[in-house]
Amino acid sequence: MSPDESLIEADGPWTHRAVYAGGVRFHVAEAGDGPLVLLLHGFPQFWWTWRHQLPALAEAGYRAVSVDLRGYGGSDKPPRGYDLPTLAVDAAGLVRALGETSAIVVGHDWGGLLGWTMSVLDPKVVRRLVPVSAPHPLRMRAALFTDPLGQLRASRYGLGFQLPFLPERKLTRRSGAAVGRLIDRWAGPQWPGDGATRVYRDAMRIPTVAHCALEYYRWFARSQIRPDGFRYARQMRTEIEAPTLQMHGALDPCVLPRTAQGSGRFVAAPYRWRLIEGAGHFPHEERPGQFNTELISWLADPEPDR
C-alpha cells in the first residue's frame, strides 16, 4: 500500500501550508520572521531535509521556508515542467507568492542547481545564494565530459534513470529499499542513523513522486543534445551578481568536490567556498551544527569576503 501524503506534514517548530504560484500548488513548512530564506531540497528528499535549519534560521531572525519542489512530497505533480528553467520560474513565483520581491536561496543537490539557475534567469529575486553539494550547472556538464573516471563514473546511477518505467519500479519496490541504499552510499560514515532513511523511503513511494523525481534527470541528460539545452547553457554563462556561499561535503561520492570547485568563476559578486570535513552528500543533515554556524555567520556578514 502506498503511503499517504499526510506523512509529509511532520510535526515540529514550524507550520505547514499550501502556497500557489503559477497555477501550481506547493507545500511549504515555515518558521520564524524576518528576511526570507527559501530552502530547496534535492533528490531523493523533500522539505524535511531542512528540519535542522528551519528552527536555527528562525532563532537567528530569519523567515525560513522549506518547500516541496514540483513533483515531490505534498506539492502538485503535473506531467511536465521538470526542466531547470521552468523550476526556476516556480521558485521565483514562490518568493513573490510569499509576499517578497527577493530571498536568500539555499539549495541542496537539484535545489542547488535550481538556485544557480534562478540567479541567472531571474537575478533580482535572489538576494544571496547558497548552493550545497551542487556545482554550477556548466561545471557539472563539463565534468561529465572531461572526467570520465571521476564525475561521470560517480553519476552512472543517473544513466540508469534514463530508462522508461523500470527506474520508477526500482525506487518504489520493497518499501523503497533502493532509496535507502542510495542515501547510505552517498552519505558520510556517521549518517544516517536517526531513522531518516525510512522517512525518505516512504516519501518516494507517494504516488507519482518517483516518476516526477526521475524526470529531473531525464531532462538534464537529454537536453545536452537538444536546442533547449544549448539555449540553457548559453544563458548560464552569464555571471552571477548575488553574493554566494558554496558548501560541499569533503567525502561526497555523488558530486565530487573537485567538480564543484571552480564554480566561483561564474560569480562576479563576493564568493566563499566551504568544505565540510567528514560529511558526504548531505552536509546540512550530517553536520547540522557546523553547517548552520557557517550559514548563519555568513548571512550576518554585511560584506562577505571573496
Disulfide bonds with the S-S distance in Angstrom:
none
